[in-house]
């Protein structure tokens, strides 16, 4: 009888996970914790952690592709000729932090209909983590997948304002438009002014 790996529910995403999945989650948590601001001014909340480590913002060896590139462009953090360490340190010094409702990538890319129940299952844990541990001054919803649960996030007790307050999201596409960047930056600048 062959040994089958024991699968346990992952705290970060709710999926049944093997030891490799858990190890990858812990590695990403370690990377993100290293650049966590002491005081989180603006918490950027995305839906699902990207599959590729190059798209995971806090990867110290990242090439800043996909979601990571989009977020750095939106926050006007330049990557040109700079080490990932200096880029992430600047992001941190601005009081910015990125987290995902699902801290681990999903094995398949779900449709919005399929993603909603998965996200809803992890929402309570995200709200608790935000309120008790991160304590940001504000939360900015980013990524299209969050649109289906934005109403619940707006009604939850995060302990701070959530933007956009319309139930929509910022940076809804992998290649956001100039108008999406402008709307996001306007809200981000507003957070700096209010916290000053």
C-alpha positions as CSV (number, residue, x, y, z in Angstrom):
1,X,0.0,0.0,0.0
2,X,1.5,3.3,-1.1
3,X,1.8,6.1,1.3
4,X,-0.5,8.9,0.4
5,X,0.4,12.4,1.6
6,X,-1.9,13.6,4.4
7,X,-3.9,16.7,3.4
8,X,-5.0,19.2,6.0
9,X,-6.9,22.5,5.5
10,X,-4.6,25.4,5.0
11,X,-5.2,28.3,7.4
12,X,-4.3,30.8,4.7
13,X,-6.6,29.7,1.9
14,X,-8.9,26.9,3.2
15,X,-7.7,24.4,0.5
16,X,-6.6,20.9,1.4
17,X,-2.9,21.2,1.5
18,X,0.2,18.9,1.5
19,X,3.5,19.8,3.2
20,X,4.8,21.6,0.1
21,X,1.8,23.9,0.0
22,X,2.2,24.8,3.7
23,X,6.0,25.3,3.2
24,X,5.3,27.7,0.3
25,X,2.7,29.6,2.4
26,X,5.1,30.0,5.3
27,X,7.9,31.2,2.9
28,X,5.6,33.9,1.5
29,X,4.5,34.9,5.0
30,X,8.2,35.3,6.0
31,X,8.9,37.5,3.0
32,X,5.9,39.7,3.6
33,X,6.5,40.0,7.3
34,X,10.0,41.3,6.6
35,X,8.6,44.4,4.9
36,X,5.6,45.0,7.1
37,X,5.4,48.6,8.2
38,X,5.3,49.3,11.9
39,X,2.1,51.5,11.3
40,X,0.1,50.4,8.3
41,X,-1.3,53.6,6.7
42,X,-3.0,51.9,3.7
43,X,-3.6,48.2,3.5
44,X,-4.0,47.0,-0.1
45,X,-6.3,44.0,-0.1
46,X,-6.2,41.7,-3.1
47,X,-8.3,38.6,-3.6
48,X,-6.0,35.6,-4.5
49,X,-2.2,35.4,-4.1
50,X,-0.6,35.0,-7.5
51,X,0.7,31.6,-8.6
52,X,4.1,32.8,-9.8
53,X,6.6,34.0,-7.2
54,X,7.6,36.7,-9.7
55,X,4.2,38.2,-9.3
56,X,4.3,38.0,-5.5
57,X,5.2,41.5,-4.4
58,X,7.3,40.5,-1.4
59,X,9.5,37.9,-3.1
60,X,13.1,39.2,-2.5
61,X,14.2,37.8,-5.9
62,X,11.2,39.0,-7.8
63,X,11.2,40.4,-11.3
64,X,8.0,42.2,-10.3
65,X,5.6,40.9,-13.0
66,X,1.9,40.8,-13.1
67,X,0.2,41.9,-9.9
68,X,3.5,43.1,-8.3
69,X,4.3,45.3,-11.3
70,X,0.8,46.7,-11.4
71,X,0.9,47.6,-7.7
72,X,4.3,49.2,-7.9
73,X,3.2,51.3,-10.9
74,X,0.0,52.3,-9.2
75,X,1.9,53.4,-6.1
76,X,4.5,55.2,-8.2
77,X,7.3,53.2,-6.7
78,X,10.0,53.1,-9.4
79,X,11.8,49.8,-10.1
80,X,14.3,51.2,-12.7
81,X,17.8,50.2,-11.8
82,X,17.0,49.4,-8.2
83,X,17.3,46.2,-6.1
84,X,14.2,44.5,-4.9
85,X,15.3,45.3,-1.4
86,X,15.3,49.0,-2.0
87,X,12.0,48.9,-3.8
88,X,10.2,46.9,-1.1
89,X,11.8,49.2,1.6
90,X,10.3,52.2,-0.1
91,X,6.9,50.5,-0.3
92,X,7.2,49.8,3.5
93,X,8.3,53.3,4.4
94,X,5.2,54.7,2.7
95,X,3.2,52.7,5.2
96,X,1.8,50.4,2.5
97,X,1.1,46.7,2.9
98,X,-0.4,44.2,0.6
99,X,-2.3,41.1,1.7
100,X,-4.6,38.6,0.0
101,X,-7.9,37.1,1.2
102,X,-6.5,33.8,-0.1
103,X,-2.9,33.8,1.0
104,X,-2.1,30.9,-1.3
105,X,-2.6,30.5,-5.1
106,X,-5.5,28.3,-6.3
107,X,-4.6,25.3,-8.4
108,X,-6.9,26.5,-11.2
109,X,-8.0,29.9,-12.2
110,X,-11.6,30.1,-11.0
111,X,-14.4,32.0,-12.7
112,X,-15.9,34.9,-10.6
113,X,-18.8,32.6,-9.8
114,X,-16.4,29.8,-8.6
115,X,-14.2,32.3,-6.7
116,X,-16.9,33.9,-4.6
117,X,-17.6,31.0,-2.2
118,X,-13.9,30.4,-1.7
119,X,-13.3,34.0,-0.9
120,X,-16.3,34.2,1.4
121,X,-15.0,31.3,3.4
122,X,-11.7,33.2,4.2
123,X,-13.3,36.6,4.6
124,X,-13.8,36.3,8.4
125,X,-10.2,35.4,8.9
126,X,-9.1,38.3,6.8
127,X,-11.3,40.7,8.7
128,X,-10.0,39.4,12.0
129,X,-6.4,39.7,10.9
130,X,-6.9,43.2,9.6
131,X,-8.7,44.4,12.7
132,X,-6.6,42.7,15.4
133,X,-3.1,42.5,14.0
134,X,-2.6,44.9,11.0
135,X,-4.8,47.8,12.3
136,X,-4.5,49.9,9.1
137,X,-5.7,53.5,8.8
138,X,-7.7,52.5,5.7
139,X,-8.2,49.5,3.4
140,X,-8.1,49.9,-0.4
141,X,-9.7,47.0,-2.3
142,X,-7.8,45.9,-5.4
143,X,-8.3,43.2,-7.9
144,X,-11.5,42.3,-9.8
145,X,-12.1,39.1,-7.9
146,X,-12.9,41.1,-4.7
147,X,-15.9,42.8,-6.4
148,X,-18.1,39.9,-5.6
149,X,-17.4,40.2,-1.8
150,X,-16.8,43.9,-1.6
151,X,-20.3,44.5,-0.1
152,X,-19.5,42.2,2.7
153,X,-16.1,43.9,3.3
154,X,-17.8,47.3,3.4
155,X,-20.3,46.0,6.0
156,X,-17.7,44.2,8.1
157,X,-16.0,45.8,11.2
158,X,-12.5,46.3,9.9
159,X,-11.9,49.2,12.3
160,X,-11.2,51.6,9.5
161,X,-12.7,53.0,6.3
162,X,-12.8,50.8,3.2
163,X,-12.3,52.3,-0.3
164,X,-13.8,52.5,-2.9
165,X,-16.9,52.8,-0.9
166,X,-19.0,52.0,-3.9
167,X,-18.5,48.2,-3.8
168,X,-16.1,48.3,-6.7
169,X,-12.4,47.7,-6.7
170,X,-9.2,49.6,-7.8
171,X,-6.7,48.0,-10.2
172,X,-9.4,45.6,-11.5
173,X,-7.2,44.3,-14.3
174,X,-3.7,42.9,-14.6
175,X,-2.8,45.8,-16.9
176,X,-4.7,48.7,-15.3
177,X,-5.6,51.7,-17.3
178,X,-4.4,55.2,-16.6
179,X,-7.8,56.1,-15.3
180,X,-7.7,53.2,-12.8
181,X,-4.2,54.3,-11.7
182,X,-5.4,57.9,-11.3
183,X,-8.4,56.9,-9.1
184,X,-6.2,54.7,-7.0
185,X,-3.5,57.3,-6.5
186,X,-6.1,60.0,-5.6
187,X,-7.4,57.8,-2.8
188,X,-3.8,56.9,-1.7
189,X,-2.7,60.5,-1.6
190,X,-5.8,61.3,0.4
191,X,-4.7,58.8,2.9
192,X,-1.3,60.4,3.3
193,X,-2.9,63.8,3.8
194,X,-5.4,62.5,6.4
195,X,-2.7,60.7,8.4
196,X,-0.3,63.6,8.4
